[in-house]
Amino acid sequence: MSAKKRTYNEAFLKIGFTSIFQNSVVKPQCVVCGNVLNHGSMKPSKLKVHFESLHSQLVDKRLEYFKRKETSLKTIRMASTGHFASQNKAALEASYRIAPEMAQTKKPHSIGEDLT
């Protein structure tokens, strides 16, 4: 007897979950907190338990609310790994420019505050 393969259902969005691929496996992801649950949690009852226990104040929200949350979640999602990243490009570029100067001083990283 083989295990039942669960797939994502669009109705899960009413419960506050979207899908994400991790290691070629579809997993549910909460659109409110961003938590990625394991594939075994792809049951409506388990998704409801997560949502009602952690986000009980949002139980009465409409589907449009969760669609907006899903859209914003997908825009900040960096990759299909489930990790989030929102980096400021200017700050990242500045850190790359200052790193060689900090290395040349041969002092601790705190010297970066004094360099101009």
C-alpha positions as CSV (number, residue, x, y, z in Angstrom):
1,M,0.0,0.0,0.0
2,S,1.6,3.3,-1.1
3,A,1.3,6.6,0.7
4,K,-1.2,9.0,-0.8
5,K,0.4,11.8,-2.7
6,R,-1.1,15.1,-1.6
7,T,-1.1,18.0,-3.9
8,Y,-1.8,21.7,-3.3
9,N,-5.4,22.7,-3.7
10,E,-6.4,26.3,-4.5
11,A,-9.0,26.0,-1.6
12,F,-6.0,26.0,0.8
13,L,-5.7,29.8,0.2
14,K,-9.0,30.2,2.1
15,I,-7.2,28.7,5.1
16,G,-4.2,31.0,4.5
17,F,-1.8,28.7,2.7
18,T,0.0,28.8,-0.7
19,S,2.5,26.3,-2.1
20,I,6.2,26.4,-2.5
21,F,8.7,24.0,-4.1
22,Q,11.5,22.8,-1.9
23,N,13.8,20.1,-3.3
24,S,11.3,19.3,-6.0
25,V,8.6,18.7,-3.3
26,V,5.5,20.8,-3.0
27,K,5.0,22.1,0.5
28,P,2.4,24.4,2.1
29,Q,3.5,27.9,3.1
30,C,1.5,30.1,5.4
31,V,0.9,33.5,3.7
32,V,0.7,35.3,7.1
33,C,3.9,34.2,8.9
34,G,5.8,32.6,6.0
35,N,6.4,29.3,7.7
36,V,6.9,26.4,5.4
37,L,5.4,23.2,6.7
38,N,6.4,19.7,5.7
39,H,4.7,17.8,2.9
40,G,2.8,15.7,5.4
41,S,1.0,18.7,6.6
42,M,-0.7,19.1,3.2
43,K,-4.0,18.1,4.9
44,P,-6.7,20.7,5.4
45,S,-7.1,19.7,9.0
46,K,-3.4,20.2,9.8
47,L,-3.4,23.5,7.9
48,K,-6.4,24.7,9.9
49,V,-4.7,23.8,13.2
50,H,-1.7,25.9,12.3
51,F,-3.8,28.8,11.2
52,E,-6.3,28.8,14.0
53,S,-3.7,28.3,16.7
54,L,-1.2,31.0,15.4
55,H,-3.5,33.4,13.5
56,S,-6.8,33.1,15.3
57,Q,-7.5,36.8,14.8
58,L,-7.5,36.4,11.0
59,V,-10.0,33.5,10.8
60,D,-12.8,35.7,9.5
61,K,-10.8,37.4,6.8
62,R,-12.0,37.2,3.2
63,L,-10.3,35.4,0.4
64,E,-9.1,38.7,-1.2
65,Y,-7.0,39.4,2.0
66,F,-5.2,36.1,1.6
67,K,-4.7,36.7,-2.2
68,R,-3.0,40.0,-1.4
69,K,-0.8,38.4,1.3
70,E,0.1,35.6,-1.2
71,T,1.1,38.2,-3.8
72,S,3.2,40.1,-1.4
73,L,4.8,36.9,-0.2
74,K,5.7,35.9,-3.7
75,T,7.3,39.2,-4.4
76,I,9.6,39.1,-1.5
77,R,10.4,35.4,-1.9
78,M,14.1,35.3,-3.0
79,A,14.1,31.8,-4.3
80,S,12.1,28.6,-4.2
81,T,14.1,27.6,-1.1
82,G,11.5,29.2,1.2
83,H,14.0,31.7,2.6
84,F,13.3,35.3,2.4
85,A,15.6,38.2,1.6
86,S,15.0,41.8,1.0
87,Q,18.3,43.4,0.6
88,N,19.0,47.1,-0.1
89,K,21.1,47.1,-3.2
90,A,22.9,50.3,-2.2
91,A,23.9,48.9,1.2
92,L,25.1,45.7,-0.4
93,E,27.1,47.6,-3.0
94,A,28.6,49.8,-0.2
95,S,29.7,46.8,1.7
96,Y,31.5,45.4,-1.3
97,R,33.3,48.7,-1.9
98,I,34.4,49.1,1.7
99,A,35.5,45.5,2.2
100,P,38.9,45.9,0.4
101,E,39.8,49.0,2.4
102,M,38.9,47.3,5.6
103,A,41.1,44.3,4.7
104,Q,44.1,46.6,3.9
105,T,44.0,48.1,7.3
106,K,44.4,44.7,8.9
107,K,42.3,45.7,11.8
108,P,39.0,44.4,13.2
109,H,35.8,44.9,11.2
110,S,34.9,47.8,13.5
111,I,37.4,50.0,11.6
112,G,34.7,50.3,8.9
113,E,32.9,52.9,11.1
114,D,36.0,55.2,10.9
115,L,36.8,54.8,7.2
116,T,35.4,57.5,4.9
